[in-house]
Amino acid sequence: MYNDLPDSAFEFMKWGWSQIEPHYKDLATTKLTNTTLEEWLRKWSHLKNLLEETHWRLYVATTINTLDKKAEDDYKAFFDHIY
């Protein structure tokens, strides 16, 4: 499942919670051992980085043009439903 995550926030920004949630569930249900910890941390870091970059890209879009209703709606939807 982890390999299904996009490499960039540009693609990730199009995802909804239904596409992201399985990745959280996978991380939450992985049994952590000496052999699984490193891969788990890689997965978590990648997901966290995508979330943070998406958040900041959407936020910056609202500050570039404060009258951009779509940018504001996209940011609010991401913040309310995903972040």
C-alpha positions as CSV (number, residue, x, y, z in Angstrom):
1,M,0.0,0.0,0.0
2,Y,2.8,2.4,0.9
3,N,4.0,2.4,-2.7
4,D,0.7,3.9,-3.7
5,L,1.5,7.3,-2.2
6,P,2.5,9.9,-4.7
7,D,6.0,11.2,-4.8
8,S,5.0,14.8,-4.8
9,A,2.6,17.0,-3.0
10,F,1.2,18.2,-6.4
11,E,-0.5,14.9,-6.9
12,F,-1.2,14.4,-3.2
13,M,-3.2,17.7,-3.1
14,K,-5.8,16.0,-5.3
15,W,-6.4,13.2,-2.8
16,G,-9.3,13.0,-0.5
17,W,-9.5,11.4,3.0
18,S,-10.7,8.1,1.5
19,Q,-7.4,7.7,-0.3
20,I,-5.3,8.8,2.6
21,E,-7.0,7.0,5.4
22,P,-5.8,3.5,4.5
23,H,-2.2,4.6,4.8
24,Y,-2.8,5.9,8.3
25,K,-4.5,2.6,9.2
26,D,-1.6,0.6,7.8
27,L,0.8,2.6,9.9
28,A,-1.4,2.3,13.0
29,T,-1.8,-1.5,12.7
30,T,1.8,-2.3,11.8
31,K,3.5,-4.2,14.6
32,L,6.7,-2.5,15.5
33,T,9.7,-4.7,15.9
34,N,13.4,-4.3,15.3
35,T,12.9,-5.4,11.7
36,T,9.9,-3.3,10.9
37,L,10.8,0.0,12.6
38,E,13.0,1.5,10.0
39,E,10.5,0.9,7.1
40,W,7.7,2.1,9.3
41,L,9.6,5.4,10.0
42,R,10.2,5.8,6.3
43,K,6.5,5.4,5.5
44,W,5.5,7.7,8.3
45,S,8.0,10.4,7.2
46,H,6.9,10.2,3.6
47,L,3.2,10.6,4.5
48,K,4.0,13.4,7.0
49,N,6.1,15.3,4.5
50,L,3.3,15.0,1.9
51,L,0.8,16.3,4.4
52,E,2.9,19.2,5.5
53,E,3.9,20.3,2.0
54,T,0.3,20.1,0.9
55,H,-0.8,22.2,3.9
56,W,1.8,24.9,3.2
57,R,1.2,25.0,-0.5
58,L,-2.5,25.4,0.0
59,Y,-2.0,28.0,2.7
60,V,0.4,30.0,0.6
61,A,-2.1,30.0,-2.3
62,T,-4.6,31.8,0.0
63,T,-2.0,34.5,0.8
64,I,-0.9,35.2,-2.7
65,N,-4.4,36.3,-3.7
66,T,-6.7,36.8,-0.8
67,L,-9.6,37.1,-3.1
68,D,-9.1,33.6,-4.6
69,K,-12.2,31.8,-3.4
70,K,-11.1,28.4,-4.8
71,A,-7.7,28.6,-3.0
72,E,-9.5,29.4,0.3
73,D,-12.1,26.6,-0.2
74,D,-9.3,24.1,-1.0
75,Y,-7.3,25.1,2.0
76,K,-10.4,24.9,4.3
77,A,-11.4,21.5,3.0
78,F,-7.9,20.1,3.4
79,F,-7.7,21.6,7.0
80,D,-11.2,20.4,8.0
81,H,-11.1,16.9,6.5
82,I,-7.5,15.8,6.3
83,Y,-5.0,17.8,8.3
